[in-house]
Amino acid sequence: MGVAPSGRTGSRAILLAVVLTVLVGSAACTGGGGDARVGGVTTIRPPLRISAVSTRPEFVTGGDVLVQVDGVAAGSTPVLEVDGRERPGALAKVEGDGWRGLVGDLPAGRSTLRVRDGDRTARLAVTDHPLAGPLFSGPHQEPYVCTTERNGLGPPTDADCSAPTVVRHEYVAADGSLRPLPDLREVPTDAARATVGGRDVPLVVRTESGVINRGVYWISVLDPTPSAPAWEGASDGWNGDLVYRFGGGCGTSYSQGVPLVGGRDRTRPTVDLDLLTEGYAVATDTLNTFQVHCNDVLSAETTLMVKEHFTETYGAPRHTIGDGGSGGAIQQFLLAQNYPGLLDGAVITAPFPDALSMAPGVTDCGLLDAYYATSDGAAFTAEQRTAVNGHATDDTCRTWEASFLSTIDPTTGCDLPPEAVYDPVRNPTGARCTLQDSARNLFGTDPATGFAKRPIDNVGVQYGLQALNDKVITAEQFVRLNERVGGYDIDGRIQPVRSVAAEAELRRLYADGRILLGAGDATRIPVIAINAYSDPTGDIHDRWRVFSARSRLDDAVGGRTENLKVWTVGGGGLAAALAGGDATVRNQALDAVTGWLRELDAAGSTAAGSDRQRQLRVTRPEAAQDRCVLPDGTELTGDDVYAGDNACTRAYPLAGDPRRAAGQPLEATTAKCRLRPIQPAEYGTALTDEQLERLRAVFPGGVCDWTRPGVGEGPVRSTWLSYDGS
């Protein structure tokens, strides 16, 4: 393994000459434009403008920020000041009329950058934060376990789990194997080669790892000239696009964690030769793995910070394209919705819309399987259980339980010493390992208990309603099930009464964007979702989820969203793709999204454009349309692939979950339903008067009215929200 210092001498100076036009989350302040007379001719001068390139100006980290200055008069040299003090030579000319520079040694907190060009000035306020964060995710989680040694960085150097940055160089041999580069000054003669940007380059991979925002990050790029004194961006084998990887799961670890994304191993999760050989740079962080922290805001914050470091070290990406499935899909959908500008496009596998609209069906599985274990429930056949659960097989509920039901149990799921974990008797003040407690900044705290608020509710839910109406279960089975299914107490234990969520908790859920509703860039960036049909196997990544997401985006645009295209394939290839194995379909989708983004660029389109849906439609390449590969290999494409009764919808039918089997529509955004009186005529199987009275006792306030928005349901109030822990 070749180990090099964390950066090359002069690498940031070279950045000043890198010409990349897409800025990441940039913001700018401008000075006056105006007229000027030169040789008796009046010319119009563009406004002087200074903008942050590497991050949003209010979220600078590490004491430096890459800035761009535009509108400088021809032949003039702008002067940069920080809080009134000049920084000679801080800016360098780049191609065109722009100037660019990395401004370092910024004071902690707020400062003002001012650029002068003759009698004109422009200002930009920036706020610097520690490299350990936080920026907007709220107070740091405590306790917190460091995993730098497990991630190949050695022991932590402070309480924020920092560790020295490491750079490793490897090369791809002619036989396809990846080998350590023994000498940075010489590329072995047996190195494989590839063509990137029209240049034939040896496949030498540079992987940088370190700690940002208390998570361990990795960045991999092709580096054909590793002994060169400076990074040269595109000429070194980078195609200008960054693939940002998001790992799956939904965990409550209270730790720095380990990555759960494809790659050579967990100490090099960004070494994806399929991507690197095409010239993509690849980045991720342990806090972008949902199994480490099921917290989309923390993931967004970490993405912003890693991208800032990438931009200041390697160059500003033309596009940042998300990549990942399952919990990684949730992150991409919610980052696009709540923190627009972080992602320009996405390739999603195993598509889930969000964690919180799925949580009711997951917790229902625990209640239902507990009921099936009773003497009454044991009489339900596999067919009846499947009908009540709503999935393609009753195995799916058991998979959900084994995978994620523990996120409502405060005693299990943390990567903490046992003595630090909550126990209601022995350690009532210990860390609670629930989804809501591990992300309490997002949910708020109940002042009565000190526990995080939990927006889980099943009041009014008629379990098995569709199974009753389809005559799969009897009226008596239906009534007894609903009498005895119960709910959960705050410690995740099943109780006789149903779970109740407060309206204020639910209102916060929607307003803060924890449920995908199509705000921000969710309907504006190109997305291809790869939907592998594995429903009959009991896989939790069931097919209907992506159509639930698309239905919500359709509602958001008031018609048909043009940004989300679905590729359906048979099961079998998904697990390998998620694990970093055969990713052929993923690579095709990435090529399609990249092509789509370049067409948008050529058309002068931006994600903020008011006519975005038309722009997406007219620029979409042929490769990016809806696609369905039938079991026999026949491929169907076009806008009508998923419409009505056809070969694709017959081969890959949609199932549901317990809430859908209780009447919830496809959008599935209701966390707590509004109620209406019981209507005897709604039951396909007649209930006796005695059974109806028993149902009224179970549902004294009424049953779910799925035709109305849920309790607290409303639009996302804003994007780029910050949390203070309250």
Summary of the structure (lengths in Angstrom):
residues: 726
radius of gyration: 27.3
end to end distance: 46.7
largest distance: 98.7
contacts: 2584
relative contact order: 0.10
helix: 27%
strand: 22%
